[in-house]
Amino acid sequence: MAVFLLRIAFRNQPNGSDFLLTGRVYPPTITIKAGDWLVVAGMKILIKQVVSTDYQGVMLTISQDAVETLRRSGIALTKLYGTEILLESAAE
C-alpha cells in the first residue's frame, strides 16, 4: 500500500482556492497521478494535480472544498504534518 508523508501545506496562490501539499510518496516506486485519492480518516480527498521534483519531492494539489471538508470533520492540515496518509489509485 502506498502512503504520502506530508511535510507542509500552503495555499497555491495568495488569491487561489487550491492548496499544495508537499511531501514524499512511499514506496518511492509508486507513481501517483491526478484523479487518485488521499484517504484521511476514512474520507477520500481528490488529487487535482501532481508535480514531482527532486528537491521538493511530490507536490499535490487539492481543492479548498476538500480542506473545508477536513476542517468540518475536526482535521486541520497542520495536524497531519509528518503523518503518513494513505493513497488510493483511481485505477483500483
RAQUIBEL-V152303 format. One record per run of one state. SS is the DSSP state (A for helix, B for strand, O for the rest). FROM is the first residue (numbers start at 1). TO is the last residue. If there is no record, write none. Layout:
ss = {SS & SS}
from = {FROM & FROM}
to = {TO & TO}
//
This chain:
ss = {O & B & O & B & O & B & O & B & O & B & O & B & O & A & O & A & O & B & O}
from = {1 & 3 & 12 & 19 & 27 & 37 & 41 & 43 & 47 & 49 & 54 & 57 & 63 & 64 & 73 & 77 & 81 & 84 & 89}
to = {2 & 11 & 18 & 26 & 36 & 40 & 42 & 46 & 48 & 53 & 56 & 62 & 63 & 72 & 76 & 80 & 83 & 88 & 92}
//
